[in-house]
Amino acid sequence: SWERKLGGRLVTLIVQGDVSAVTAAVNAAVSGDTITLLRDLDDISVSINRGSSFRLTIDLAGHQICSYSTEETVLVKSGRIRLRNGYIVNMYTVPEADAASGARAAAVTVTGARADLDDIDLCTGDDYAAGICAASDSTVDMDRCGYYGFYDIETEPEDDMACYVAADAKLVTNDCYLETNYGDGVVSEGDSYINDSTIITNYDDTALIPEPSYSALNAVNGGKVKVK
């Protein structure tokens, strides 16, 4: 459900229902609106594609949204979206065939858009995962955010990371804490600016893979990482 003030003033959309309520709120919002969650939402995927001039804030209000059945918990495909104050989790298991073609489960995927994350904790579980995926033609700013990955290790670690940055994308972290377990911190094919942040990669040398190649910061395929 949502309420709209008169006179074109700022509108707050209050979401307390299920997946359809979030979708309805996003579709009903006008540029500049804020969507506020009133409870945790489980096994959902929120897709935002409202045009390049669209502006929206999603205030999790200390709550969690989680997806078990889709590759992205939050998918931003256009506009400028701000996510703040809460937890975004993705526990989707990517099939091997999809992983071979480059599919990756992510808490937040941004493509052709800009996303600002403020006080957001990201978490992923299982294989071929990324906390934040800055895909093609996107910019992601993360302030005071955290990440931890929980991976199901059987015969070998899989291709996991806290942040992936595509060749034509940009990532900026400020005062963030990113910790991976059997994975990379930041893998950047584009431009990454790591400011006043802590990035930790853990590796158990008793595992079955003798020569891991994990790193906290990894610039690949012409990518750049600048640290302050």
C-alpha positions in Angstrom: 0.0 0.0 0.0 1.1 3.6 -0.5 0.1 7.1 0.1 0.8 10.2 -2.0 0.8 13.8 -0.7 -0.9 16.5 -2.7 0.7 19.3 -4.5 3.5 17.3 -6.1 5.6 17.1 -2.9 7.8 14.3 -1.9 6.0 11.0 -1.8 6.8 8.1 0.5 5.7 4.7 -0.6 5.2 2.3 2.4 5.7 -1.3 1.4 4.6 -4.0 3.9 3.2 -6.6 1.5 4.8 -9.3 -0.7 6.8 -9.2 -3.9 3.9 -7.8 -5.9 3.6 -4.9 -3.4 7.2 -3.9 -4.1 6.7 -4.2 -7.8 3.5 -2.2 -7.6 5.3 0.5 -5.5 8.1 0.8 -8.0 5.7 1.0 -10.9 3.6 3.6 -9.2 6.6 5.8 -8.1 7.4 9.0 -9.8 11.0 10.3 -10.0 12.1 11.5 -6.5 9.9 9.1 -4.5 11.1 7.0 -1.6 10.0 3.4 -1.0 10.2 2.3 2.6 10.1 -1.3 3.7 8.2 -2.2 6.9 9.3 -5.8 7.2 11.7 -8.4 5.8 10.9 -9.8 2.4 12.0 -13.3 1.5 12.7 -14.9 -1.9 12.0 -11.8 -4.0 13.7 -10.1 -6.9 13.2 -6.3 -7.5 13.8 -5.0 -11.0 13.9 -1.3 -11.7 13.8 -0.1 -15.3 11.9 3.2 -15.5 14.1 5.2 -17.9 17.4 7.2 -17.6 15.9 10.2 -15.9 14.1 8.2 -13.2 15.3 8.7 -9.6 14.2 6.5 -6.7 15.3 5.8 -3.1 14.6 2.4 -1.5 15.0 2.7 2.3 15.2 -0.8 3.7 14.6 0.7 7.2 16.8 -1.9 8.8 15.1 -4.8 7.1 16.4 -7.6 4.8 15.4 -8.7 1.3 16.6 -12.0 0.1 16.4 -14.1 -3.1 16.7 -17.8 -3.4 15.4 -18.3 -6.9 16.7 -15.6 -9.1 20.2 -14.4 -10.1 19.7 -10.9 -8.8 18.0 -9.7 -5.6 18.0 -6.1 -6.9 18.4 -5.4 -10.6 18.8 -1.8 -11.6 18.6 -1.3 -15.4 18.0 2.4 -15.7 18.0 5.7 -13.8 19.7 6.6 -10.6 18.7 4.4 -7.6 19.7 4.8 -4.0 19.6 1.9 -1.6 20.0 2.5 2.1 20.0 1.2 5.6 19.5 -2.6 5.5 20.5 -6.0 4.2 20.4 -7.5 0.7 21.1 -11.2 0.4 21.3 -13.6 -2.6 21.4 -17.4 -2.0 20.7 -18.5 -5.6 22.7 -21.4 -6.9 23.9 -20.8 -10.5 23.6 -23.9 -12.6 27.0 -25.0 -14.1 25.8 -24.5 -17.7 24.8 -20.9 -16.9 28.0 -20.3 -15.0 30.0 -21.4 -18.0 28.3 -18.7 -20.1 29.1 -16.0 -17.5 26.0 -16.0 -15.3 26.6 -14.8 -11.7 24.3 -14.6 -8.7 24.5 -11.1 -7.1 22.8 -9.3 -4.3 22.7 -6.1 -6.5 23.4 -5.9 -10.3 23.5 -2.6 -12.0 23.6 -2.2 -15.8 23.1 0.9 -17.8 22.3 2.9 -14.6 23.7 4.4 -11.4 23.3 3.0 -7.9 24.2 4.6 -4.6 24.4 2.2 -1.7 24.5 3.8 1.8 24.8 1.6 4.9 23.9 -1.6 3.0 25.2 -5.0 4.1 25.5 -7.5 1.2 25.7 -11.2 1.5 25.9 -14.1 -1.0 25.9 -17.8 -0.6 27.0 -20.7 -2.8 29.0 -20.5 -6.0 29.5 -18.0 -8.8 28.4 -15.1 -6.6 29.1 -11.4 -6.3 27.9 -9.0 -3.7 27.7 -6.1 -6.2 27.9 -6.5 -9.9 28.6 -3.3 -11.8 27.8 -4.5 -15.2 27.9 -2.8 -18.6 27.7 1.1 -18.6 27.1 1.5 -14.9 28.4 3.5 -11.9 28.1 2.2 -8.3 29.0 4.3 -5.3 29.2 2.4 -2.0 29.4 4.3 1.3 29.7 2.6 4.7 28.7 -0.8 3.2 29.7 -4.3 4.2 29.9 -7.7 2.4 30.5 -11.3 3.5 30.2 -14.3 1.3 29.3 -17.8 2.6 30.3 -20.4 0.0 29.6 -24.1 -0.2 33.0 -25.6 -0.8 33.0 -29.2 -1.9 35.8 -30.3 -4.2 37.0 -26.8 -5.0 36.3 -23.1 -4.5 34.3 -21.5 -7.2 34.4 -18.1 -9.0 33.2 -15.8 -6.2 33.9 -12.2 -5.3 32.7 -9.2 -3.3 32.6 -6.8 -6.3 32.8 -7.2 -10.0 33.3 -4.2 -12.3 32.7 -4.5 -16.0 35.0 -2.9 -18.6 32.8 0.2 -19.1 31.7 0.5 -15.5 32.9 2.4 -12.4 33.0 1.4 -8.7 33.7 3.7 -5.8 33.9 2.5 -2.2 34.1 4.8 0.8 34.6 3.4 4.3 33.4 -0.1 3.4 34.3 -3.5 4.8 34.4 -6.3 2.3 35.3 -9.8 3.4 35.3 -12.9 1.2 35.7 -16.6 2.0 37.3 -18.5 -0.9 37.0 -15.6 -3.4 38.4 -12.3 -4.6 37.7 -8.9 -3.1 37.3 -6.6 -6.1 37.7 -7.8 -9.7 37.9 -4.8 -12.0 37.8 -4.8 -15.7 36.8 -1.1 -15.5 37.7 1.6 -13.0 37.6 1.0 -9.3 38.3 3.6 -6.6 38.8 2.1 -3.2 38.8 4.8 -0.5 39.3 4.3 3.2 38.0 0.7 3.0 39.0 -2.7 4.4 39.1 -5.7 2.0 39.9 -9.1 3.3 40.2 -12.4 1.4 40.3 -15.6 3.4 41.7 -18.9 2.3 41.9 -22.2 4.2 45.1 -23.9 3.0 43.8 -27.2 4.1 41.2 -27.2 1.3 41.6 -29.3 -1.8 42.9 -26.6 -4.1 46.6 -26.1 -3.5 47.2 -22.9 -5.4 44.5 -20.4 -5.0 44.8 -17.1 -7.0 42.6 -15.0 -4.8 43.4 -11.4 -4.1 41.9 -8.4 -2.4 42.2 -6.2 -5.4 42.5 -7.6 -8.9 42.6 -5.5 -12.1 42.1 -7.7 -15.1 41.8 -7.2 -18.9 42.9 -3.6 -18.8 41.0 -2.6 -15.7 42.3 -0.2 -13.1 42.2 -0.1 -9.3 43.1 3.1 -7.5 43.5 2.9 -3.7 43.3 5.8 -1.2 
